[in-house]
Amino acid sequence: VNGLLMRRVPRGFQKLMKLLEPAFRTDHDIGLRWILEEYANIFDGLAFLHDRHHLVIGDINLGCIMIDVTHQRAWVDDDSWSYPKFPCLATTEMFAHPDLFPNLTPGGKFVEARPHHARFSFTVAFVLTAVHGAHPFRMGAHPSVRSLQDRAKKGITIFDKDVNYPPFLPRPDVLSDQLLQEIIHVLKRKTTDPLKPDFLRGQAQETTKCQQCDT
């Protein structure tokens, strides 16, 4: 490969991080159902890149995909992808699989990103946007394990009974018990499987909005 020309993203596309802005969600009537459908599409795209093209998204954050309100997506930041023989050297701590934490230390041992690392990272991103602002390893207080990296390594999530859940965040009750269980299995690294797109779409169809409190 001598070079790569990326197409300009059409007008109206926003980085995935836009989902963290309450005003944007309100203006476009974006709720849990929309987010479930969007991440079903994202996990479909992730499988396509992994299985069909043997590419891995190396440095994952809320800026590596752009979206519009009609569920169109643009996978951007391609220079952070891992191509065969050309691994991505960058890592974003907030979304990184614990295996990749050594990459955050300059001059340390380098660990190449693999597909299951990307699936883990996008599950973290899903939680952050689905339970608005609830980063699974950064939010909430554990009595003895404080840092994001230590909590991620030990699999201590915001949903654990030993973690004080922040009162200003939406309650995790907005997620079904089955969905929460699937999320926790991924975050605690009891599975390397992704959240299944068909499962997420099924959850979206079962999601309703309360007419009284808008939850």
Wavefront OBJ file of the C-alpha trace (Angstrom):
o trace
v 0.000 0.000 0.000
v 1.498 3.334 -1.077
v -1.305 5.555 0.154
v -4.972 5.792 1.050
v -7.513 8.342 -0.127
v -10.563 8.621 2.152
v -13.830 10.017 0.849
v -15.288 13.111 2.488
v -18.100 12.234 4.886
v -21.434 13.714 3.735
v -22.893 16.742 5.474
v -24.980 15.886 8.517
v -22.761 13.117 9.877
v -21.590 13.430 13.483
v -19.016 11.567 15.539
v -20.419 8.855 17.768
v -19.541 11.017 20.794
v -22.434 13.307 19.820
v -24.695 10.721 21.503
v -23.363 11.954 24.848
v -24.989 15.367 24.316
v -28.506 15.514 25.828
v -29.574 18.294 23.463
v -28.620 16.257 20.383
v -30.549 13.238 21.653
v -33.594 15.360 22.458
v -33.552 17.238 19.155
v -33.487 13.983 17.169
v -35.627 11.871 19.526
v -32.758 9.452 20.130
v -33.437 6.998 22.920
v -32.441 3.493 23.919
v -34.241 1.847 20.995
v -32.321 3.975 18.477
v -29.009 3.234 20.197
v -29.688 -0.506 20.289
v -30.404 -0.475 16.555
v -27.302 1.609 15.865
v -24.969 -0.700 17.773
v -26.517 -3.736 16.090
v -25.372 -2.160 12.819
v -21.962 -1.349 14.302
v -21.384 -4.937 15.433
v -22.495 -6.120 11.976
v -19.888 -3.821 10.428
v -17.263 -4.964 12.884
v -17.850 -8.620 11.944
v -17.618 -7.693 8.255
v -14.230 -6.044 8.772
v -12.926 -8.896 10.927
v -14.237 -11.895 8.997
v -14.238 -10.674 5.422
v -11.198 -8.418 5.356
v -9.149 -9.493 8.406
v -8.918 -5.892 9.617
v -9.025 -4.805 13.254
v -9.987 -1.388 14.591
v -6.911 -0.691 16.674
v -7.531 2.603 18.470
v -11.220 2.649 19.430
v -12.976 5.727 20.770
v -16.194 7.662 20.099
v -14.576 9.415 17.146
v -13.768 6.401 14.970
v -17.311 6.108 13.579
v -19.512 8.886 12.262
v -23.295 8.530 12.161
v -26.402 10.330 11.032
v -29.887 10.138 12.479
v -31.079 7.715 9.757
v -28.598 5.039 10.906
v -26.078 5.638 8.119
v -22.484 5.119 9.253
v -19.036 6.104 8.107
v -16.058 4.205 9.518
v -13.348 6.841 9.755
v -9.904 7.276 11.326
v -8.649 4.443 9.099
v -5.035 5.116 9.991
v -5.812 3.555 13.385
v -6.823 0.240 11.836
v -4.584 -2.806 12.067
v -3.790 -4.253 8.664
v -1.974 -7.564 8.211
v 1.710 -6.892 9.015
v 0.879 -3.245 9.880
v -0.508 -3.209 13.450
v -2.003 -0.095 15.007
v 0.332 1.352 17.634
v -2.251 3.604 19.343
v -4.664 2.816 22.191
v -7.292 4.922 24.005
v -7.401 4.019 27.691
v -11.131 4.646 28.205
v -12.096 1.950 25.704
v -9.091 -0.377 25.687
v -9.213 -4.059 26.497
v -6.906 -4.738 29.481
v -4.629 -6.791 27.221
v -3.740 -3.542 25.443
v -2.887 -1.451 28.519
v 0.884 -2.093 28.016
v 0.574 -0.061 24.791
v -0.190 3.027 26.884
v 3.349 3.004 28.334
v 5.982 4.474 25.979
v 8.724 1.977 25.296
v 6.796 -0.868 26.901
v 5.958 -4.251 25.430
v 3.641 -3.824 22.427
v 0.496 -5.981 22.188
v -1.215 -6.207 18.820
v -4.976 -5.582 18.783
v -7.162 -8.580 17.952
v -10.854 -8.840 16.975
v -12.002 -9.761 20.494
v -10.294 -6.625 21.813
v -12.411 -4.515 19.440
v -15.596 -6.325 20.477
v -14.819 -5.551 24.118
v -14.124 -1.880 23.338
v -17.370 -1.379 21.447
v -19.265 -2.966 24.346
v -17.743 -0.312 26.622
v -18.836 2.338 24.102
v -22.326 0.843 23.980
v -22.723 1.075 27.756
v -21.455 4.651 27.787
v -24.081 5.749 25.260
v -26.975 3.407 26.143
v -26.897 4.160 29.886
v -26.181 7.794 29.193
v -22.724 8.652 30.573
v -22.179 5.415 32.522
v -18.631 4.350 31.723
v -18.427 0.799 33.112
v -14.955 1.140 34.657
v -14.638 4.885 35.224
v -17.909 5.787 36.918
v -18.993 4.806 40.419
v -16.771 4.272 43.450
v -15.320 0.954 44.617
v -14.037 0.890 48.230
v -10.512 -0.238 47.350
v -10.019 -0.444 43.562
v -9.909 3.087 42.220
v -8.233 3.355 38.826
v -9.895 2.624 35.514
v -7.151 0.190 34.535
v -7.299 -1.771 37.781
v -11.070 -2.018 37.651
v -10.982 -3.162 34.030
v -8.313 -5.771 34.788
v -10.354 -7.133 37.706
v -13.651 -6.867 35.831
v -15.197 -4.503 38.405
v -18.014 -2.713 36.592
v -20.342 0.091 37.517
v -23.066 -2.553 37.825
v -21.310 -4.534 40.572
v -22.902 -4.482 44.027
v -19.620 -3.258 45.599
v -19.629 -0.125 43.429
v -21.626 2.906 44.549
v -23.739 3.797 41.529
v -23.664 7.574 40.832
v -27.076 9.114 41.604
v -26.877 11.551 38.670
v -26.748 8.799 36.021
v -29.718 6.981 34.466
v -30.448 3.790 36.344
v -29.247 0.566 34.686
v -32.860 -0.630 35.025
v -33.410 0.901 31.585
v -31.660 -2.225 30.267
v -33.367 -5.590 30.398
v -31.926 -8.197 32.760
v -30.890 -10.345 29.798
v -29.118 -7.477 28.040
v -27.337 -6.448 31.232
v -26.181 -10.029 31.758
v -24.765 -10.206 28.216
v -22.946 -6.901 28.719
v -21.441 -7.968 32.043
v -20.182 -11.261 30.557
v -18.239 -9.279 27.945
v -16.928 -6.644 30.382
v -15.772 -9.294 32.872
v -14.134 -11.148 29.946
v -16.071 -14.346 30.543
v -16.614 -14.473 26.781
v -14.839 -13.120 23.721
v -18.064 -13.166 21.689
v -19.636 -9.862 20.648
v -23.055 -8.577 21.552
v -25.131 -10.272 18.853
v -26.710 -7.838 16.358
v -29.940 -9.865 16.095
v -30.185 -9.915 19.888
v -29.731 -6.127 20.056
v -32.405 -5.617 17.395
v -34.750 -7.875 19.335
v -34.104 -5.828 22.457
v -34.842 -2.663 20.480
v -38.241 -4.005 19.404
v -39.111 -4.783 23.024
v -38.072 -1.337 24.265
v -40.827 1.164 25.056
v -40.837 4.703 26.434
v -42.657 5.661 29.617
v -45.230 8.344 28.790
v -44.981 9.867 32.260
v -41.230 10.194 32.875
v -39.919 9.774 29.288
v -37.574 6.956 30.368
l 1 2 3 4 5 6 7 8 9 10 11 12 13 14 15 16 17 18 19 20 21 22 23 24 25 26 27 28 29 30 31 32 33 34 35 36 37 38 39 40 41 42 43 44 45 46 47 48 49 50 51 52 53 54 55 56 57 58 59 60 61 62 63 64 65 66 67 68 69 70 71 72 73 74 75 76 77 78 79 80 81 82 83 84 85 86 87 88 89 90 91 92 93 94 95 96 97 98 99 100 101 102 103 104 105 106 107 108 109 110 111 112 113 114 115 116 117 118 119 120 121 122 123 124 125 126 127 128 129 130 131 132 133 134 135 136 137 138 139 140 141 142 143 144 145 146 147 148 149 150 151 152 153 154 155 156 157 158 159 160 161 162 163 164 165 166 167 168 169 170 171 172 173 174 175 176 177 178 179 180 181 182 183 184 185 186 187 188 189 190 191 192 193 194 195 196 197 198 199 200 201 202 203 204 205 206 207 208 209 210 211 212 213 214 215
